[in-house]
């Protein structure tokens, strides 16, 4: 093959590769949007058709903190692995929580059990969702369209933390409505993160609570002790080498 033919051949190869890359990118973008649309449809259906009863369950210094109850039976009919519901104020987090037999399934499946890279909001498979452990862990993806736990990054803003209404998380299990109060928010490296759900001794639990409280970038002035049970929200940061962690004690 002379140099001219080789040059023509390389040009053709480059064009073919470029077309393949463009088609692949279009497919990925189409699929990403479709998955987001599917989950938004599910979210709307759940919010429109789940019996949610708003109630005031805490009054503090003449301020009323709203929470709500959910119709667990209806949710369980739609997905038998439903274990609760979570809502974080002034974010888009307002979802039923599911739990599988591992921590992998709901990374890539939605509430309808269809494959979806956005996944769903799910509880750690090790947790007991009826009689809560000392630490209940709830996971969700940080999606670029702000779905799932995508808006938890709002909690890293000073203005968000200064609004006391935002300190309270509605965390309903299938048994009862709960309210949790945030006591720590921080970012940490994904490499050296291990989150326990239970502790071998009260002393070890005390040390853990002190450790995670000291990491918080904002002082929530929330006392937490070994008598308390806590929830932990876990998601990726925009920089995927880090994780955003929120800890709240169940009131």
N, C-alpha and C positions, 0 to 999 in steps of 0.2 A: 504494500500500500504506500503510494507516494505521499509526500507531505500535504498536498492539496486535498487528496481524498481523506487523509487522516484528520485534517482540520474540519472538513465537512461532517465527518463522522462524529467528531467531538461536539460540534454545534448541535447536531441532531440529538445526541445523548443528553446534552444540557437542557435542551428544550423539552424533551420527554420527561426528564427528571423534574423540571420546573412545573410541568403540567400535573404530574403525579402529586407533587408536594401541595400545589394549590387545591387540587381535588380533595386530598386528605385533610387539609386545614378546613376546607368548607364543610366536610363531613363532620369533623370534630366540633366545629362551631354549631352546626345544625343540631347535632346530638346533644350538646351542652344546653342549648336553648330549649330543646324539647324536654329534656329531663327537668329543667327548672320550671317549665310550664306545667308539666305533669304534677310536680310537687305543689305548685301554687294552686292548682285545681283541687288537690287533696286538702290543702290547708283551708281553702275557702269552704269546701264541703264540710269539714270538721267543725269550723267555727260557726257556720250557718245552721248546722243540724245537731250539734251537741248541746244538751240542756245545761247551760251555765247560769248559776244563781249567784249574783253579786251580793256580797255581805260585808259589813264592817265588823272585823273580828279583833281589832286592836285600836284603842284610843290612847294617845300619848300626848301629854301637855296640850290638851284640847284639839289635837290633830287626829283625824280619822284615817286609818290605814285600811284601804279596801282589799278584800280578797274575794275568792269565789269557790263554790263547790261545783263538781262536774258529775254528769250522769255516766258513771263508770260502766254500767251494764251495756249501754248503747255502744260505747267505744270498744268494749271487749267483743261484742258481736262482730264488729268490723275487723278487729285484729285481736286474737286471743292472747297475744303477748303484751297487751297494754298493761302498764303498771302504774300510770299516774299522768299528771299534767304539770307543766312548768311555765311560769310567766315571769319575765324580768322587766320591770318598769322602764319606760323610755328606751326600749330596744324593740326589735321585731320578734323577740323570742316569746312565743305563745303557742306551745305545742303539746300534744300528748306524748308521753314517754313510753317507750317499748323496751323489752329485754329479751335477749336470745340466750342460747346456751353457750355463747362465746362473745367476744368483743369485736368480731370481724364482720359478722353478717350485716348488721345495720350501718356499716360503713359504706356499703354498696347496694342497699335495698331500702325502699321507702315504706311508708305505713301500709301500703297495699301489697307489700312483699314482692314488688316488681323491681328488677334490676335498675339501679339509679345511682350514679356516681355521687349525687348529693347526699345519699343515705338518709338517715333520720336521727332524731334525738333519742338516745338510748341509755339505759342504766347499765352499770357494770354487772356482768353476769354473775359475779361472786356475791353481789349484794342480796340481802333478804328484803324484798319490797313490801312485805306485810309487817314484819317486826324489824324496823330499820336498824342497821348496824351503827356503830359509832360514826362511821364515815360512809355516806352514800355518794357514789361518783356518777355523774351524768355527762355524757360525751355528745359532741356534735361538730360537724365540719364548719369551718370558716369559709363560707361561699362568697364569691366576688359579687354576686347579685344580692348579698346581704341576707339570704335565707339561712335556715338552720341557726347556727351560733355566729353567723357573720357579723351581727351588730353588737356582739359582746365587746368588741373593741371600743364601743362608746364608753364603757365603764372605766377606761384608762384616761378619760378626760376629766380634768379638775372640775369643770362645771357640772358634769354628771354626778360626781361624788358629793358635791356641795348641796345637792337637792336631797333632803332626807327621805322623801318619798321613795327615792330610788334604792334606798338601803334594804328594802323589804322585797323578798322574792316569794311569790305564791308557788308552793310546792305541794300539790295534792297527790296522795297515793290513792289506790282504789278503795282503801278503807276509810280515809278521813282527809279533810282539808288541813293543810299546814301552812304556816307562815314562817319564813326563815329570815334572819337578819344578817346582812353581810358584815364580816369582821376583817376580811383580808382580800386584797386583789394585787396580783403581781404577774410579771412575766418571768419565765425560767427556761433554761436550755432543755431541749427535748432529750438530750443524751443522758443526763443524770437525774431523770425524774422517775421516782417510784412512789405511788400513792397507796398507802395501806387502807383497808376498810375496817380492820379491827386491830387490837393491840394486846400484847401479852400481859401488860400490867397497867395500872392507873398511872404509875410514874412515867411509863413510856408514852402514854397518851398525853399527859401533861407536857412533856418535853416536845411532842409533836405540835401541840397547839401553840406553844410559845414560839417554836421555830417558824411556823407558817404565819403567825401574827406579825412577827418581826420583819417578815419579807414585804409586807404590804406597803405600797407606795403612798397610801393615804391612810390617815388615822381615823377610823370609823367610830372610835370610842365605844366599842361593843365588848363587854366582858364575856369571856367564854371560859368554861371550866370543864373538868373531867365529868361532871354530871350531865353535860350537854351532849346531844348528838348533832352532827354537822352534815351539810351537803357540800360537794365540790363540783363545780362546773369546769369543764376541760375542753379547750379548743386550740387549734393552731393560731399562731400570730400570722400577720401578712408575710413576715419573714418566717418561713416554715421551719427554720432551725430552732424556733422558740415556741413556747406554749403560753396561752393566757389562762390563768388559774383564778377562780373565784371561790372563796370559802364563806359559808353562812351557817349560823347556828339555828337549829329548829326551835322556835319559841313554844 
